[in-house]
Every structure is written in structure tokens, then in C-alpha cells.
Amino acid sequence: MGADVQRQGIELEIDRKRRSANFYMPQDHYHKVYELFYLVSGRCRVFLNHTIYHVQPGDLVLIEPLALHHSSYGMAQESERIALSFSERCMERLEERCGRGWKERLGANPCFAVEPGRRNYVEHLFEKIMVEQSGHDEFSEMLGEQYVLELLAFLGRCARGNRQQLANVAELAGQEEAIQDAAGYIYHHFQEPITLELVAGRVHMTPTYFSRKFKKLTGFGYKEYLSYLRLKEAQRLLLETELSVDEIARRCGFSDGNYFGDLFKREKGISPRLYRKNPQIL
């Protein structure tokens, strides 16, 4: 794991790892910060929010805070990836310099295919960030942040020029496309009383088979994926509204307020009411 720097609100963390062909992330994965994922070599599949991306060498994936994601490397070959995490402050500083609106364009299409002639430039920036993460002198923080801003500016230029490419989204195999459609349905309808049987029926699979394929292709169980989306929305409503806990539970798709409270505490380690008073705990 790369070094972690936190001074005056700036947080940068970067590491470079090789993954075996059968590497599997064992648990739910999301961050409170941004992540920029870059594939150096090999192949992998990234499930982000509700979309499956086939990531190839030279692809950059921008992952926003709290976005549920999972990567799998079952592509019969070793892969190497770089993961860079950075704070919201970096995004704010780029917005201060480049104006508003570019961040939304990046978020709309988060997977970028870097042109072969520009990959050395991008990889060199990652290498320079790694050097500065050693924190060997008083200039390391400033230089590390400037290199991250340069990477983000590069992505912004790609977005403005409309050169970004979604990595093979249109070429998903039949079952992958069905599972992605199911994930999209869950993502947009989690407030409703949807069931495993209903979602499986929409993609013409039995519940048992659907559960197995959903787990294999997304990395998440159907129930844990649905619960994550509901709890994420509940966190937002707890902080941004004055709705009662029971009303928030109902709006997020929970039929029972007590069940919502128990699940929230089990998953987050704190009750909804206490979280509303102390959101910094999470």
C-alpha cells in the first residue's frame, strides 16, 4: 500500500499492484474519497454503480466517493493496475481554476481510453506521484497535489474534446448485459418494494441462477447491493432533511422502521439518530 499523506485537508494515496488471473476482491468496496483506477497491463472487469466495464490497458476509471465498485481479474492472465485516491479538496481546486461543470461531464462517462501515444505521459505522472508520497521534503505535498491536478486536467480535456470511450460497454455478452440491466433497474428503483423474484424475472432467469450470476459478475450479492443503495440514500436524507427516521426508512424502500434501524446500526456501527447528530463518525 502506498504512503498516506494528510496535511491541511489534502489526502493522497497511491499504490501499484499486480493481480493474478483469478484475483477476487473479497468484500464490498467503496471510499469516502475519489479514486482513479488505471490498468497498466492485462484485462479486468469493473462493476461501478450499476455498469459493467471491460477495462483494457490504458483505460482510466474515475470512481466518485461512496460509489460501490468491484473489480475481477478472471481473464486468464496476470494484470497490473495503479490506484490513486485523493480528496474532494483536489477536485475543488481544479474547479476553482477551470470553472464549474467539468466534474459533471467526467462523472457522466467515468471510463476513459487513453490514446497509446499519451500512455507514457499518464504513467509518468503516476510515477512522479509515487515518488512524492515518500514525503521526503517540505515540497512533496505540493508537488504530489500538482501532479494529481495535472491528471484531472488531462481527463477534463478528454471530456471537453468528447474523446472519452466507455470500455466495451456495447460489447457485453448476453448474460453480462442482462445482469447489467438488472443492476440498473435495482439502482433506479431501490425505493420500491422490489424482490429477488421480480428482478430475476425481468431478465428471464430463475432467482437461484440470477443470484449466482449477479454475484459472479458484479462481486455483490443481490441483497447486499440493494441494502447498500438504500442505506446510502438514507444517510443523505438523515443529513439533508428533517424527515423522521420512520419516514426515511419508508422512502428508501424499507417496510419496517425497526428493521431499518437495526440494519443501519449493524452496517454502519451507529444508529440513524446518532448518525444524524454526529455524521463525522462515519
N, C-alpha and C positions, 0 to 999 in steps of 0.2 A: 504494500500500500504506500502511496506517495505521502510526502510530508503534508501536514495540515497547517496553514497559516491563517491566523485570525488577529488582525490589528485594525482598530478603528472601523469595524464593520466589514472589513474585506476578508473574504474566505475563499481560498483557492486550494484545491486538492487534485492531484493528477497521478495516475498510475498506468503502466503499460504491462499487459499480461498476455501470455499465450494460453489458448484454450484447446483442450483435446477435442477430438471429433464428437465425443459423447458427453461433453460437459453439460451439466444441467443446474440452473440456479434453483436451490432447494426451497426458497421461500418467497413470500410477497416482497416486492421491491419498489420502493418509491423514496424520494428525498424531499427535504424541505428547501433544497437549493436547486439550481439549474444543473443539468448535466449535458455535456457534449460528448457523444459516443462516435468514435472514428474507427473504421475497420481497416487495418493495415494489410492483412492478407487473409486468405481463406474465404469462408462463407458462413453466414449465420442468419437466423430468423429472429426478428424483433417484433414483439407484440406491444404496442403502445396505445393506451387508452382503449380503442376498440378496432385498431387496424393492424394487420399483419404486413410487415415489410421484409422482403428478402434483401438482405444487406450484402453488398459486394465490396471488394477492395476499393478504397477511395470514397466510400459513402460516409457522410456525416449525418448524425441524427441528433436533433436538438430536443431535449426532454425537459419539459417545464416542471416546476415544483409540484409535488404531490401527484404527478401523473403516474399511474400504475403502469409498470412495464416489466418485460421479461425477455431474456434472450436465450436462445438454444443453439447449439453448435453441432447438431447431428447431421453433418453434411459430408461425412466420410473423409475429412481432412482436418489437420490442425489449423487453427486460426490465431491471429494476433490482433488485439484491439487496444485502443487508448481511450481512457475515460477521464474527462476533465469536469470537475464540479466547481461551480462558482456562485457567488451570492447575488441576490437581487440588486445589490449596490452596483455591480458591474453593468447590469442591464440599464439601470437608471443613468449611469454616467454616459453610456453610449447614446441614450435617448436625449440627454441634455445637449450633446454635441451634434446629433444628426436629426433631431426633431421627432415628433410623435408619429405613430402609425406603422413604422417599420417592424416593430415587435409583433404586431398582429399578422403581418404578412409572413413572417418567419413561422409563427405558430400554425398558420393555415396549412403549410406544407413543410413538415419538420424534417424530411429526409432529403438530403442534397447529394447529388452525384458530382464529386469534384472532377473536373476535366483532368485527364492524365498529365497534361503539361503543367498543372498547378499543384499536383500532389506533393512534390518535393517542397514547395513553398509552405503548404499546410503542415506537413510533417516536421519541417524545420522549426516552425512556430511552437509546435508541441514540445520539441526537444528543448527549446530555449526556456519554456515554462518549467520543465522538469529541472533544469539547471538552477533556476531561481528559487525553486521550492526548498532547496537546501538552506535557504536563509543565511547565506554565508556573510552578508554585509548589510549595511543600512539601506542599500539601494534595491535589494531583492524584491521587496513587496511592490515597490513602484514599477519595476521592470516587468515582474510577473503579471501585474494587472494590465499594463500596456499591451503585452502580447495577447492577453485574453481579449482585450478590446479590439485588437487588430483582427483576430479570428472572427469575432462577431461582426465587425465591419465588412469582412470578406463575405460572410453569409448574407448580410444586408444588401451588398452589391449584387450577389447572385439573385436574391429575391426581386430586387428592383429591375434587373435585366430579364426576369422571368426565365432564368436558366435552370432553376431547380428541377430535379426529376424525382418523382416518387419511385422508390426502388422496387420495380417489378410488381407493383400492386395490381396492375391489369392482367398479370400473367399467373395469378394464383391457380393452383389445382382445384378441382371441383370441390373436394371436402374442405380445403382451406377457405375457399370463397364462401361456402355455406357457414362455416364456423365464424368467419369474419362478419357475415350478415347477422348471425345470431348475436354476436358481441355488440354490434351496432344497435340492434334492437334493444338489448338489455341496457346499454349506455343511455339511450334516449327515452326509455320507458321505465326506468327503475322505480319511479314514484308510484307506478301502478301495481296492482296485485298480481304480478306475473309469476308463473310457476315453471318448474323444470319441464313439465309435460307440455305446457303451452309453447315454450321456446323451442324444444326439440321437435314438436310437431310442425312448427313454421319452416324448418329446414328438412323435414321429411326423414327424421331419424327417431329411433326409439330412445327413451330417456337414458337408458343404460349406455347405449352406444354413443349418444351425444355427450354424456358426461365424460366418457373416456377420451373422445376426440377433442373436446374442448380443453381438457387438462393437458393433453399432449401438445396441442398447437398454440395455446396461449400461456401455459405454465400455471394457470389458476383453475381451481375448482369452480363450478358454476355458482355455488352458494357463496364462496368467499369473494368472488368477483362482484356479485350482486350486493353483498353486505358492504364491501369497500365503497362502492358508489353511493350507497345510501348514507353511510356514516360520514363520508366526505361532504355531502350536501348538508347533513345535519350539523357538522362543525361550522359550516358557513352560516347557516341560519341562526345558530346559537350566538354567533358574534355580531351578525349584521341586522338582526331583527329582535323584537321584544316578544315574539310568539312564545307561548307556553311550551314546555318540554313535550307535553302530550300532543299539541298541535304540530310541532316539528316532526315528531315521530310519524304522525299521520301523513304529513306532506311528503315525507321521504319514503313512504311505502310500507311502514311498519304498522301492522294491525293492532299491536298491543304496546302501550306505552311502557309497561314494566319490562317487557322483553327488550325493547329498545334500550332502556336504561341499563339493563344487565349486560347486553351485548356491547354497548358503548364502553362501559367500565371494564369489561373483560378485554376488549381490543385496545383501548387507549389507556387503561390503568387509572382512570379518573371518571367520576360521574359527570353526566351532562351539565348539571347545575354548577358543580365546582369548576368545570372547564369554562363555563361562561364567565365566571368571576376571575379565573386565572388562566387565560388562554396561553400564556407563555410557558406553561408546564409542558405542553406537547411540542 
